[in-house]
Amino acid sequence: MSVGSDTVRVAQPGSAIGQSVRDSLVVARRNLIRMGRIPEMIIFGLVQPIMFVVLFTYVFGGSISVGGSLSSQDYREFLMAGIFAQTVTFATAGAGAGIADDMHKGLIDRFRSLPMARGAVLTGRTLADLVQTALTLVVLAVVALLIGWRAHEGIGKVLAGFGLLLLLGYAFSWIGALIGLSVRTPEAATSGGLIWLFPLTFISNAFVDSNNLPTFFRHLAEWNPFSTTVQACRELFGNLPPGFKTPDAWPMQHPVLASILWSLLILLLFRTLAVRKYRSATA
């Protein structure tokens, strides 16, 4: 059955879960093909994080104290987990804009006419965004290695760190999905997807040592799910500088577990809300 310029094959009837999985993969494939046909989407998605890496490394490196050290190398390694986490969360805006664009063009109404699982449209879209985010992380990691970033733990811990980043990014993509379903245009979805991300990422430990923040903002940063994943990645990558004092807050003391719990909670909550919103929008 044809939808737009892409051909979508409807899955054969089966169990509800099996059909939902098959339908989600079909929609994900459609979105990946679409992304491949618009390479500038991927290129522009890479430009911003690379700019942040270069600017923070060479402009602020050596002037920001981390654990009492002003070493540019210490800051470079401290910084990268924050840049990686910022990259996966900023993909939220793109996810929201994509869904808003599909809604605006009436593509969601065409999907609704097919015998497919309701939540598959959103799941497929978020899975495609996850693949794009993973590719972006690979390129960004190569750039980081070129400017001197190094991971000092085993490959298992490094892969676990990137796994936490992708889990956080996938959870946040459902926030983008909910925003995309709640606005009328892709432009509004992009603005709505970014306006809350800036305070989330900057009131955190991504770019500065949270111990140096004023008391109120320090507490916000320490319980920020974004900060938790950043702290977990620094520990897994071995990027905590000598003399760094880990904050006493529970998420900072147990960052890997806290990161998983935060991401799963966000995923469960916003997937439920997004699917409910989708059903009401297409009823």
C-alpha positions as CSV (number, residue, x, y, z in Angstrom):
1,M,0.0,0.0,0.0
2,S,1.5,3.4,-1.0
3,V,1.8,6.3,1.4
4,G,3.3,9.4,-0.2
5,S,6.4,8.5,-2.2
6,D,7.2,5.5,0.0
7,T,5.8,2.0,-0.1
8,V,4.5,0.6,3.2
9,R,3.8,-3.1,3.4
10,V,1.1,-3.8,6.0
11,A,2.1,-6.6,8.4
12,Q,0.0,-9.8,8.4
13,P,-2.3,-10.2,11.4
14,G,-0.9,-11.8,14.4
15,S,-0.5,-11.1,18.1
16,A,-1.0,-7.5,19.1
17,I,2.6,-7.1,20.3
18,G,4.0,-8.8,17.2
19,Q,2.0,-6.6,14.9
20,S,3.0,-3.5,16.8
21,V,6.7,-4.4,16.6
22,R,6.4,-5.1,12.8
23,D,4.5,-1.9,12.2
24,S,7.0,0.1,14.2
25,L,9.9,-1.3,12.2
26,V,8.2,-0.5,8.9
27,V,7.6,3.1,10.0
28,A,11.2,3.3,11.3
29,R,12.5,2.1,7.9
30,R,10.4,4.7,6.1
31,N,11.8,7.5,8.2
32,L,15.4,6.3,7.8
33,I,14.9,6.2,4.0
34,R,13.5,9.7,4.2
35,M,16.5,10.9,6.2
36,G,18.9,9.3,3.7
37,R,17.2,11.3,0.9
38,I,17.8,14.5,2.8
39,P,21.5,14.4,3.9
40,E,21.5,18.0,5.0
41,M,19.4,16.9,8.0
42,I,22.2,14.8,9.2
43,I,24.9,17.3,8.3
44,F,23.3,20.2,10.1
45,G,22.7,17.8,13.1
46,L,26.4,17.3,13.3
47,V,27.5,21.0,12.9
48,Q,26.1,22.2,16.3
49,P,27.8,19.6,18.6
50,I,31.1,19.9,16.7
51,M,30.9,23.7,17.2
52,F,30.3,23.2,20.9
53,V,33.3,20.9,21.2
54,V,35.6,23.3,19.5
55,L,34.3,26.4,21.2
56,F,34.3,25.1,24.7
57,T,37.6,23.3,24.3
58,Y,39.6,26.1,22.8
59,V,37.8,29.2,24.1
60,F,36.9,28.1,27.7
61,G,39.4,25.3,28.2
62,G,42.0,26.4,30.7
63,S,39.8,29.1,32.2
64,I,37.2,26.9,33.9
65,S,38.2,25.2,37.1
66,V,37.3,21.5,37.5
67,G,38.2,19.9,40.8
68,G,40.6,22.8,41.4
69,S,42.4,22.2,38.2
70,L,42.7,24.6,35.3
71,S,44.3,22.1,33.0
72,S,42.9,22.3,29.5
73,Q,43.3,18.5,29.1
74,D,41.4,17.8,32.3
75,Y,38.6,20.2,31.1
76,R,38.6,18.6,27.7
77,E,37.9,15.1,29.1
78,F,35.5,16.5,31.7
79,L,33.6,18.3,28.9
80,M,33.0,15.5,26.4
81,A,30.4,13.6,28.5
82,G,28.4,16.8,28.7
83,I,28.7,17.4,24.9
84,F,27.6,13.8,24.2
85,A,24.6,14.2,26.5
86,Q,23.6,17.6,25.1
87,T,23.8,16.1,21.6
88,V,21.3,13.3,22.3
89,T,18.9,15.5,24.2
90,F,18.9,18.3,21.5
91,A,17.8,15.6,19.0
92,T,14.4,16.0,20.8
93,A,13.7,19.2,18.9
94,G,14.2,17.3,15.6
95,A,11.9,14.5,16.6
96,G,9.1,16.9,17.6
97,A,9.5,18.9,14.3
98,G,9.4,15.7,12.3
99,I,6.2,14.5,13.9
100,A,4.6,18.0,13.6
101,D,5.5,18.1,9.9
102,D,3.9,14.7,9.3
103,M,0.8,15.9,11.1
104,H,0.8,19.2,9.2
105,K,1.1,17.4,5.8
106,G,-1.7,14.9,6.6
107,L,0.6,11.9,6.6
108,I,-0.6,10.8,10.0
109,D,-4.1,10.7,8.7
110,R,-3.0,8.3,5.9
111,F,-1.4,6.0,8.4
112,R,-4.6,6.1,10.4
113,S,-6.4,4.6,7.4
114,L,-4.2,1.5,7.5
115,P,-4.8,-1.6,9.7
116,M,-1.7,-0.9,11.9
117,A,-1.1,-0.5,15.6
118,R,-1.7,3.1,16.7
119,G,1.5,3.5,18.7
120,A,3.6,2.2,15.9
121,V,3.7,5.5,14.1
122,L,5.3,7.2,17.0
123,T,7.5,4.3,18.0
124,G,8.8,4.0,14.4
125,R,9.6,7.7,14.3
126,T,11.5,7.6,17.6
127,L,13.5,4.5,16.6
128,A,14.6,6.2,13.4
129,D,15.6,9.2,15.4
130,L,17.6,6.9,17.7
131,V,19.5,5.5,14.8
132,Q,20.4,9.0,13.6
133,T,21.5,10.0,17.1
134,A,23.7,6.9,17.3
135,L,25.4,7.8,14.0
136,T,25.9,11.4,15.2
137,L,27.5,10.1,18.4
138,V,29.9,8.0,16.4
139,V,31.1,11.0,14.4
140,L,31.2,13.2,17.4
141,A,33.4,10.6,19.3
142,V,35.8,10.6,16.4
143,V,36.0,14.4,16.5
144,A,36.6,14.2,20.2
145,L,39.4,11.7,19.8
146,L,41.0,14.0,17.2
147,I,41.1,17.0,19.7
148,G,42.6,14.9,22.5
149,W,39.7,13.3,24.4
150,R,40.4,9.8,25.7
151,A,38.5,7.2,27.6
152,H,40.5,5.5,30.3
153,E,38.3,2.5,31.2
154,G,37.7,-0.7,29.3
155,I,35.7,-1.1,26.2
156,G,32.8,-2.6,28.2
157,K,32.4,0.5,30.4
158,V,32.8,2.8,27.4
159,L,30.0,1.0,25.5
160,A,27.9,1.1,28.6
161,G,28.3,4.9,28.8
162,F,27.2,5.3,25.2
163,G,24.3,3.0,26.0
164,L,23.2,5.3,28.8
165,L,23.4,8.3,26.4
166,L,21.2,6.5,23.8
167,L,18.7,5.5,26.5
168,L,18.5,9.1,27.7
169,G,18.1,10.3,24.1
170,Y,15.4,7.8,23.3
171,A,13.5,8.8,26.5
172,F,13.7,12.5,25.6
173,S,12.6,11.8,22.0
174,W,9.2,10.9,23.5
175,I,9.0,14.4,25.0
176,G,9.7,15.7,21.5
177,A,6.9,13.4,20.1
178,L,4.4,14.9,22.7
179,I,5.4,18.4,21.8
180,G,5.2,17.7,18.0
181,L,1.6,16.4,18.5
182,S,0.6,19.4,20.6
183,V,1.5,22.2,18.2
184,R,0.3,23.2,14.8
185,T,3.5,23.7,12.8
186,P,7.1,22.2,12.6
187,E,8.5,25.6,13.5
188,A,6.5,25.7,16.7
189,A,7.7,22.2,17.5
190,T,11.3,23.2,17.0
191,S,11.0,26.3,19.3
192,G,9.0,24.3,21.9
193,G,11.6,21.5,21.8
194,L,14.5,23.8,22.5
195,I,13.1,26.4,24.9
196,W,13.2,24.0,27.9
197,L,16.4,22.2,26.8
198,F,18.7,25.2,27.4
199,P,18.0,25.6,31.1
200,L,18.0,21.8,31.5
201,T,21.5,21.4,29.9
202,F,23.1,24.6,31.3
203,I,21.8,24.2,34.9
204,S,23.7,21.0,35.1
205,N,27.2,19.6,35.5
206,A,27.7,19.4,31.7
207,F,30.1,22.3,31.2
208,V,31.1,23.3,34.8
209,D,31.7,21.6,38.1
210,S,28.3,21.7,39.9
211,N,30.2,22.2,43.2
212,N,30.9,25.8,41.9
213,L,27.3,26.7,41.4
214,P,25.2,28.8,43.8
215,T,23.4,26.6,46.4
216,F,20.0,26.7,44.7
217,F,21.3,25.9,41.2
218,R,23.7,23.3,42.6
219,H,20.8,21.3,44.1
220,L,18.9,21.6,40.8
221,A,21.9,20.4,38.9
222,E,22.6,17.4,41.2
223,W,19.0,16.1,40.8
224,N,18.8,16.9,37.1
225,P,18.4,13.6,35.0
226,F,20.6,15.1,32.4
227,S,23.4,15.7,35.0
228,T,23.0,12.2,36.3
229,T,23.7,10.7,32.9
230,V,26.7,13.0,32.4
231,Q,28.1,12.0,35.8
232,A,27.6,8.3,34.9
233,C,29.4,8.7,31.6
234,R,32.3,10.5,33.2
235,E,32.7,7.6,35.7
236,L,32.4,5.0,33.0
237,F,34.8,6.8,30.6
238,G,37.3,7.5,33.5
239,N,37.0,11.3,32.8
240,L,36.7,12.6,36.3
241,P,39.8,14.8,36.9
242,P,42.1,14.4,39.9
243,G,40.9,16.2,43.0
244,F,37.2,16.2,41.8
245,K,34.8,16.0,44.7
246,T,31.7,14.0,43.9
247,P,28.6,15.8,45.2
248,D,26.8,14.2,48.2
249,A,23.4,14.0,46.4
250,W,22.2,10.4,45.8
251,P,22.0,10.7,42.0
252,M,25.7,11.8,41.9
253,Q,26.8,9.1,44.3
254,H,25.0,6.4,42.3
255,P,24.9,7.9,38.8
256,V,24.6,4.8,36.7
257,L,21.6,3.4,38.5
258,A,20.0,6.9,38.8
259,S,20.5,7.5,35.1
260,I,18.7,4.2,34.2
261,L,15.9,5.0,36.6
262,W,15.5,8.6,35.4
263,S,15.5,7.5,31.7
264,L,13.0,4.7,32.2
265,L,10.7,7.0,34.2
266,I,10.8,9.7,31.5
267,L,10.3,7.0,28.8
268,L,7.3,5.4,30.5
269,L,5.6,8.7,31.4
270,F,6.0,10.5,28.1
271,R,5.4,7.5,25.8
272,T,2.1,7.0,27.6
273,L,1.2,10.7,27.2
274,A,2.3,10.9,23.6
275,V,0.4,7.8,22.5
276,R,-2.7,9.1,24.3
277,K,-2.3,12.4,22.6
278,Y,-1.8,10.7,19.2
279,R,-5.0,8.7,19.7
280,S,-7.0,11.7,20.6
281,A,-5.5,13.7,17.7
282,T,-6.4,11.0,15.1
283,A,-9.7,9.9,16.6
